[in-house]
Amino acid sequence: MLHNFKAVSLSHKKAPLAIRELIALDETACKQFLQMMQTYLQATDILILSTCNRTEVYYSAEEDLSAEIVKLLGVSKGIENISQYFDFFTILNEHTDAVQHLFDVSMGLEAQVVGDMQISNQVKTAYQWSADNNTAGPFLHRLMHAIFFTNKRVVQETSFRDGAASTSYATVELVEELTADMHEPKILVVGLGEIGADVCRNLAASAFARNVTITNRTLAKAQILAEECDLKVIPLEELVPAMKEADVIISSVAMDSPFFTTEMIKRLDVLSFKFFIDLSVPRSVAADVENIPGVLVYNIDTIQNKATAALQQRLDAIPQVKAIIAESIESFNDWTKEMMVSPTIHKLKNALETIRQEEMARYLKKLNPEELKRMDDVTKSIMQKIIKLPVLQLKAACKRGEAETLIDVLNDLFDLEKQPEEIQH
């Protein structure tokens, strides 16, 4: 039976960022690792998923290959003593656990931000790499399509993916609301700490990407992020002209006192609306800035309230999501059980087809083409009716976990061990 799916997982649940970034694989490294596993390990149905929160290897094998996989990761990343990090990995050697985990990860149940919409696309991309590198067999193909169908149901039937459930997501959603009536609004991000950088990455993945400019006290840091996200960057010395052009200014500046003061904003001579989104604690936009005509300020509480409401909505939907996953896994398990009897069904069909063709051959010279065609149709119909019940009984026995006995009976009755698995025409 195909109950040999396994997983090796390094995620935010057990590993700090410093460890995750040490072992993370980019696209090229993922594809190379797929080939390494094919070359050096007896594994099939290989899927490599590597994001900022996790690096995971899924595979089918009779034996536990987790130690070898971790060693190969060390080779791939040039880490000589990767065994020191082994305790940060989660090893899933039970088929049902690995399947459940991949479903949960793909739906966003295991994400840092529950219901993270990005993970679905990341899983699809990982699967595409497996397909392109011929490491996906029938089992993985079927499993991934079951996951994609489940994801579609979760989106359509639940509120699990609704709303912006993190500060950075909520910030981008607020920008979308504020600029809904603007044509190509200009956005300026000032300060690139952890939250500022996350906002930039989300903006880069949005419709605003072409009109985002970033700046930071340390220009080199801004340039690295700008290259990563394909955003425009300016030195902090050019801040004021950039502020004059910007429609939305997102501040993530870490200071004890406000960076954006009333005096500074007044000098901009705001002619229409200008929105400030202050993500800093302590606040980086002075409280009285909003007294300036045309200036509106939104602080971290506004954003977090928005994120918290969306997160609670997602948390409330988790039982419904788990129920959908359970239904999908049950259906998928029925398919994997039927895979066990598929060779027997093919052999049975082949045995009956051999008998039919042998009997047909005895009458070939006695029948004209029209009679032969009619005889061929009738005997095929009879064969299909004969085989229908054994096939249904086999599939039912699979669901009861009793297929082995029926397979043995059919093998003995029709001497199926001598039959090839594919029907010969």
C-alpha positions as CSV (number, residue, x, y, z in Angstrom):
1,M,0.0,0.0,0.0
2,L,1.1,3.6,-0.5
3,H,1.0,4.5,3.2
4,N,4.6,5.7,3.2
5,F,4.4,9.5,2.8
6,K,6.7,11.3,5.2
7,A,7.9,14.9,6.0
8,V,10.8,16.7,7.5
9,S,9.8,20.2,8.7
10,L,11.8,23.1,10.0
11,S,9.3,25.9,10.9
12,H,8.7,28.9,13.1
13,K,7.0,26.6,15.6
14,K,10.4,25.3,16.8
15,A,13.2,27.2,15.0
16,P,14.1,30.8,15.5
17,L,14.6,33.1,12.5
18,A,18.4,32.8,12.7
19,I,18.1,29.0,12.1
20,R,15.4,29.2,9.5
21,E,17.3,31.7,7.4
22,L,20.4,29.6,7.6
23,I,18.7,26.6,6.1
24,A,16.2,28.3,3.8
25,L,16.3,27.4,0.1
26,D,15.7,29.8,-2.8
27,E,14.1,28.6,-6.1
28,T,17.4,27.4,-7.6
29,A,18.4,25.6,-4.4
30,C,15.0,23.9,-4.2
31,K,15.2,22.6,-7.7
32,Q,18.8,21.4,-7.1
33,F,17.7,19.7,-3.9
34,L,14.9,17.8,-5.7
35,Q,17.6,16.4,-8.0
36,M,19.9,15.6,-5.1
37,M,17.2,13.6,-3.4
38,Q,16.4,11.7,-6.7
39,T,20.1,10.9,-7.1
40,Y,21.2,9.9,-3.6
41,L,18.0,8.7,-1.9
42,Q,15.4,6.0,-2.6
43,A,12.5,8.5,-2.5
44,T,9.6,9.4,-4.8
45,D,6.8,12.0,-4.7
46,I,9.2,14.6,-3.5
47,L,8.0,18.2,-2.7
48,I,10.2,20.9,-1.3
49,L,8.5,23.9,0.3
50,S,10.7,26.8,1.5
51,T,9.4,30.1,2.7
52,C,10.4,32.7,5.3
53,N,8.6,30.6,8.0
54,R,9.5,27.1,7.0
55,T,11.7,24.7,5.0
56,E,9.9,21.3,4.5
57,V,10.7,18.2,2.5
58,Y,7.9,15.8,1.7
59,Y,8.6,12.4,0.2
60,S,7.5,8.8,-0.2
61,A,9.8,6.0,1.0
62,E,9.6,2.7,2.8
63,E,12.3,3.8,5.3
64,D,12.8,6.9,7.4
65,L,15.2,9.1,5.4
66,S,15.0,12.2,7.8
67,A,18.6,12.0,8.9
68,E,19.9,11.7,5.4
69,I,17.6,14.5,4.2
70,V,18.9,16.8,6.9
71,K,22.5,15.9,6.0
72,L,21.8,16.7,2.4
73,L,20.4,20.0,3.4
74,G,23.7,20.7,5.2
75,V,25.6,19.8,2.0
76,S,23.3,22.0,-0.1
77,K,23.8,25.0,2.2
78,G,27.5,24.3,3.0
79,I,26.8,23.6,6.7
80,E,29.3,21.1,7.9
81,N,27.8,20.4,11.3
82,I,24.1,20.6,10.5
83,S,23.4,17.8,13.0
84,Q,23.6,20.4,15.8
85,Y,20.3,21.8,14.4
86,F,18.5,18.4,14.1
87,D,16.4,19.1,17.2
88,F,14.9,22.1,15.5
89,F,13.3,19.8,12.9
90,T,10.0,18.0,13.2
91,I,10.0,14.5,11.7
92,L,6.7,13.1,10.5
93,N,7.2,9.5,9.6
94,E,3.5,8.4,9.8
95,H,1.7,8.6,6.5
96,T,-1.4,10.1,8.0
97,D,0.5,12.7,10.0
98,A,2.5,13.9,6.9
99,V,-0.7,14.1,4.8
100,Q,-2.5,16.0,7.5
101,H,0.4,18.4,8.0
102,L,0.6,19.2,4.3
103,F,-3.1,20.0,4.2
104,D,-2.8,22.2,7.3
105,V,0.2,24.0,6.0
106,S,-1.4,24.6,2.5
107,M,-4.6,26.0,4.1
108,G,-2.7,28.4,6.3
109,L,-3.5,26.7,9.6
110,E,0.2,26.5,10.4
111,A,1.1,30.0,9.3
112,Q,2.4,32.7,11.7
113,V,-0.6,34.8,10.4
114,V,-3.4,32.2,10.5
115,G,-5.0,31.9,7.0
116,D,-2.0,33.6,5.3
117,M,-3.0,33.9,1.6
118,Q,0.5,33.7,0.3
119,I,1.1,30.1,1.4
120,S,-1.4,28.7,-1.1
121,N,0.6,30.2,-4.0
122,Q,3.9,29.0,-2.4
123,V,2.6,25.4,-2.3
124,K,1.5,25.6,-5.9
125,T,4.9,26.9,-6.9
126,A,6.6,24.1,-5.0
127,Y,4.4,21.5,-6.7
128,Q,5.2,23.0,-10.1
129,W,8.9,22.6,-9.4
130,S,8.3,18.9,-8.5
131,A,6.3,18.4,-11.7
132,D,9.0,20.1,-13.8
133,N,11.8,18.0,-12.3
134,N,9.8,14.7,-12.6
135,T,9.8,14.1,-8.8
136,A,6.0,14.0,-8.6
137,G,4.4,10.6,-9.0
138,P,0.7,9.7,-9.3
139,F,0.4,9.8,-5.5
140,L,1.7,13.4,-5.2
141,H,-0.3,14.6,-8.2
142,R,-3.5,13.3,-6.7
143,L,-2.6,14.6,-3.2
144,M,-1.9,18.1,-4.5
145,H,-5.1,18.3,-6.6
146,A,-7.0,17.3,-3.5
147,I,-5.3,20.1,-1.6
148,F,-6.1,22.7,-4.3
149,F,-9.7,21.6,-4.4
150,T,-9.8,21.9,-0.6
151,N,-8.3,25.4,-0.7
152,K,-11.0,26.4,-3.2
153,R,-13.7,25.1,-0.8
154,V,-12.2,27.0,2.1
155,V,-12.2,30.2,0.1
156,Q,-15.8,29.8,-1.1
157,E,-17.4,28.3,2.0
158,T,-15.6,30.0,4.9
159,S,-14.4,33.4,6.1
160,F,-11.0,31.9,6.9
161,R,-9.2,34.0,4.2
162,D,-11.2,37.2,4.6
163,G,-9.6,40.4,5.8
164,A,-6.1,41.5,6.7
165,A,-4.9,39.5,9.8
166,S,-1.5,41.0,10.4
167,T,-0.3,44.6,10.9
168,S,1.5,44.7,7.5
169,Y,-1.4,43.1,5.6
170,A,-3.9,45.5,7.4
171,T,-1.7,48.5,6.5
172,V,-1.9,47.6,2.8
173,E,-5.6,47.1,3.1
174,L,-6.0,50.5,4.7
175,V,-3.9,52.1,1.9
176,E,-6.3,50.4,-0.6
177,E,-9.3,51.9,1.2
178,L,-7.8,55.4,1.5
179,T,-6.7,55.6,-2.2
180,A,-9.7,53.9,-3.8
181,D,-10.6,57.0,-5.7
182,M,-7.1,57.9,-6.7
183,H,-5.4,57.1,-10.0
184,E,-2.0,55.5,-9.3
185,P,-1.4,56.9,-5.8
186,K,2.2,57.5,-4.7
187,I,3.3,55.8,-1.5
188,L,6.3,56.6,0.6
189,V,7.6,54.2,3.3
190,V,10.0,55.8,5.8
191,G,11.9,53.5,8.2
192,L,12.6,49.8,7.4
193,G,12.5,47.9,10.7
194,E,10.9,44.5,10.8
195,I,7.3,45.9,10.3
196,G,8.3,48.5,7.8
197,A,10.1,45.9,5.7
198,D,7.1,43.5,5.9
199,V,4.8,46.4,4.7
200,C,7.2,46.9,1.8
201,R,7.1,43.3,0.8
202,N,3.3,43.3,0.9
203,L,3.1,46.5,-1.1
204,A,5.5,45.0,-3.7
205,A,3.0,42.2,-4.1
206,S,0.1,44.6,-4.5
207,A,-1.3,46.8,-7.3
208,F,0.8,49.7,-5.8
209,A,4.2,48.2,-6.5
210,R,5.2,50.6,-9.3
211,N,4.5,53.7,-7.2
212,V,6.2,52.8,-3.9
213,T,9.3,54.7,-2.8
214,I,11.3,53.7,0.3
215,T,13.9,55.4,2.5
216,N,15.8,54.6,5.6
217,R,18.4,56.1,7.9
218,T,20.8,53.5,6.6
219,L,20.7,53.7,2.8
220,A,22.4,50.4,2.2
221,K,19.6,48.6,4.1
222,A,17.0,50.4,1.9
223,Q,18.9,49.5,-1.3
224,I,18.9,45.8,-0.4
225,L,15.2,45.7,0.3
226,A,14.5,47.8,-2.8
227,E,16.4,45.3,-4.9
228,E,14.5,42.4,-3.3
229,C,11.1,44.0,-3.8
230,D,11.8,45.9,-7.0
231,L,10.9,49.3,-5.4
232,K,12.3,52.8,-5.8
233,V,14.7,54.0,-3.1
234,I,15.9,57.5,-2.2
235,P,18.4,58.7,0.4
236,L,16.9,60.2,3.6
237,E,18.2,63.6,2.5
238,E,15.6,63.7,-0.3
239,L,12.7,63.0,2.1
240,V,10.9,66.4,1.9
241,P,10.5,66.4,-1.9
242,A,9.4,62.8,-1.8
243,M,6.8,63.7,0.9
244,K,5.4,66.5,-1.2
245,E,4.8,64.0,-4.1
246,A,3.4,61.2,-1.9
247,D,-0.3,60.7,-1.3
248,V,0.3,58.2,1.5
249,I,3.3,58.3,3.9
250,I,3.9,55.2,6.0
251,S,6.2,55.7,8.9
252,S,8.0,53.0,10.8
253,V,10.7,55.2,12.4
254,A,12.1,54.1,15.8
255,M,12.6,57.2,17.9
256,D,11.7,58.4,21.4
257,S,10.1,61.6,20.0
258,P,8.1,62.2,16.8
259,F,10.1,62.3,13.6
260,F,7.3,64.0,11.7
261,T,6.5,67.2,13.5
262,T,3.7,69.8,12.9
263,E,6.3,72.3,11.7
264,M,7.7,69.9,9.1
265,I,4.3,68.9,7.7
266,K,3.2,72.6,7.5
267,R,6.1,73.4,5.2
268,L,4.8,70.8,2.7
269,D,1.9,73.2,1.8
270,V,-0.6,70.3,1.5
271,L,-3.0,71.2,-1.3
272,S,-5.2,68.1,-1.1
273,F,-5.4,65.1,1.2
274,K,-2.3,63.5,2.5
275,F,-2.5,60.4,4.6
276,F,0.0,59.4,7.3
277,I,0.0,55.8,8.6
278,D,2.1,55.7,11.8
279,L,3.3,52.2,12.6
280,S,5.8,53.3,15.3
281,V,5.6,52.9,19.1
282,P,6.3,55.5,20.4
283,R,4.5,57.4,17.7
284,S,6.7,58.9,15.0
285,V,4.0,61.3,13.8
286,A,3.2,64.1,16.2
287,A,-0.3,63.9,17.7
288,D,-1.2,67.5,16.5
289,V,-0.2,66.9,12.9
290,E,-3.8,66.0,12.1
291,N,-4.8,69.5,12.9
292,I,-3.2,70.6,9.6
293,P,-5.9,71.0,6.9
294,G,-5.9,68.1,4.5
295,V,-3.7,65.8,6.7
296,L,-5.2,62.6,8.1
297,V,-3.2,60.3,10.5
298,Y,-3.8,56.7,11.3
299,N,-1.9,55.1,14.1
300,I,-0.9,51.5,15.1
301,D,-4.1,51.0,17.2
302,T,-6.2,51.7,14.1
303,I,-4.2,49.1,12.1
304,Q,-4.1,46.5,14.9
305,N,-7.8,46.8,15.6
306,K,-8.4,46.1,11.9
307,A,-6.0,43.1,12.0
308,T,-7.4,41.8,15.3
309,A,-10.9,41.8,14.0
310,A,-9.9,39.9,10.8
311,L,-7.8,37.4,12.8
312,Q,-10.7,36.7,15.2
313,Q,-12.9,36.1,12.1
314,R,-10.3,33.6,10.8
315,L,-10.0,31.9,14.2
316,D,-13.8,31.5,14.4
317,A,-13.7,29.8,11.0
318,I,-11.0,27.2,11.9
319,P,-13.5,24.4,13.0
320,Q,-15.2,24.7,9.6
321,V,-11.8,24.6,7.8
322,K,-10.8,21.5,9.7
323,A,-14.1,19.8,8.9
324,I,-13.5,20.5,5.1
325,I,-9.9,19.2,5.4
326,A,-11.2,16.0,7.2
327,E,-13.7,15.4,4.3
328,S,-10.9,15.9,1.7
329,I,-8.5,13.6,3.5
330,E,-11.2,10.9,3.8
331,S,-11.9,11.1,0.1
332,F,-8.2,11.0,-0.7
333,N,-7.6,8.0,1.6
334,D,-10.3,6.1,-0.3
335,W,-8.4,6.8,-3.5
336,T,-5.1,5.6,-2.0
337,K,-6.8,2.4,-0.8
338,E,-8.2,1.9,-4.3
339,M,-4.7,2.3,-5.7
340,M,-3.8,-0.9,-3.9
341,V,-6.4,-2.9,-5.9
342,S,-5.8,-1.1,-9.2
343,P,-3.2,-3.7,-10.5
344,T,-5.6,-6.6,-9.6
345,I,-8.5,-4.9,-11.5
346,H,-6.2,-4.4,-14.5
347,K,-5.2,-8.1,-14.4
348,L,-8.8,-9.3,-14.0
349,K,-9.9,-7.2,-17.0
350,N,-6.9,-8.5,-19.0
351,A,-7.7,-12.2,-18.1
352,L,-11.3,-11.8,-19.2
353,E,-10.2,-9.9,-22.4
354,T,-7.8,-12.8,-23.2
355,I,-10.7,-15.3,-22.9
356,R,-13.0,-13.1,-25.0
357,Q,-10.4,-12.7,-27.8
358,E,-9.5,-16.4,-27.8
359,E,-13.2,-17.4,-28.2
360,M,-13.7,-14.7,-30.9
361,A,-10.8,-16.1,-32.9
362,R,-12.5,-19.4,-33.2
363,Y,-15.3,-17.9,-35.2
364,L,-13.4,-15.3,-37.3
365,K,-13.6,-17.3,-40.5
366,K,-17.3,-18.1,-40.1
367,L,-18.5,-14.5,-39.7
368,N,-18.8,-11.7,-42.1
369,P,-17.6,-8.2,-41.0
370,E,-21.0,-7.1,-39.9
371,E,-21.6,-10.2,-37.8
372,L,-18.1,-10.0,-36.4
373,K,-18.7,-6.4,-35.3
374,R,-22.0,-7.4,-33.6
375,M,-20.3,-10.3,-31.9
376,D,-17.5,-8.0,-30.7
377,D,-20.0,-5.5,-29.2
378,V,-22.0,-8.2,-27.5
379,T,-19.1,-10.0,-25.9
380,K,-17.5,-6.7,-24.7
381,S,-20.9,-5.8,-23.1
382,I,-21.0,-9.2,-21.4
383,M,-17.5,-8.9,-20.1
384,Q,-18.2,-5.4,-18.7
385,K,-21.2,-6.8,-16.8
386,I,-19.2,-9.8,-15.5
387,I,-16.4,-7.6,-14.2
388,K,-18.6,-4.9,-12.7
389,L,-19.5,-6.7,-9.5
390,P,-16.0,-7.9,-8.6
391,V,-14.6,-4.3,-9.1
392,L,-17.3,-2.8,-6.9
393,Q,-16.7,-5.5,-4.2
394,L,-12.9,-4.8,-4.4
395,K,-13.5,-1.0,-3.9
396,A,-15.9,-1.7,-1.0
397,A,-13.4,-4.1,0.6
398,C,-10.8,-1.4,0.4
399,K,-12.9,1.0,2.5
400,R,-13.4,-1.8,5.0
401,G,-9.7,-2.6,5.0
402,E,-10.4,-6.2,3.7
403,A,-9.1,-6.0,0.2
404,E,-6.2,-8.4,0.7
405,T,-8.5,-11.4,1.1
406,L,-10.6,-10.7,-2.0
407,I,-7.4,-10.0,-4.0
408,D,-6.1,-13.5,-3.1
409,V,-9.4,-15.1,-4.1
410,L,-9.5,-13.4,-7.5
411,N,-5.8,-14.3,-8.0
412,D,-6.5,-18.0,-7.4
413,L,-9.7,-18.1,-9.4
414,F,-8.3,-16.4,-12.6
415,D,-4.6,-17.2,-12.1
416,L,-3.9,-13.5,-12.2
417,E,-0.3,-13.7,-11.2
418,K,0.4,-14.8,-14.8
419,Q,-1.4,-11.8,-16.2
420,P,0.3,-8.4,-17.0
421,E,-1.1,-5.4,-15.2
422,E,-2.1,-3.6,-18.4
423,I,-4.7,-4.8,-20.8
424,Q,-3.3,-5.8,-24.2
425,H,-5.3,-4.8,-27.2
